[in-house]
Amino acid sequence: MSRHDAVDFCKKLTEMEKKAGRVPQGMAYQLPTEAQWEYACRAGTITVYSWGNSIISTNASFGRKGSERTTPGGKYPANPWGFHDMNGNVYEWCADWYG
């Protein structure tokens, strides 16, 4: 999925949910900013990753030593806020970028 596809999905989801009356006026589904994603990913921790300062294959699918293919959502433990797979596996599309 490209970033453009993800943005289009958010727009279509917003339209569909507004028609169903499930999205308050002035609200919309959208990609998170990089800062929002980082905040959700770290889940209130102060370490590099929500589980600590180093990444290992039991925490996330990553790089050449991780899985050679994407993995199903929820395969790895959730962070302290209950979010799964915030690190590794696939690209995390954001509304902006840190640069």
Secondary structure, 3 states (H helix, E strand, C coil): CCHHHHHHHHHHHHHHHHHCCCCCCCCCCCCCCHHHHHHHHHCCCCCCECCECCCCCCCCCCCCCCCCCCCCCCCCCCCCCCCCCCCCCCCCCCCCCCC
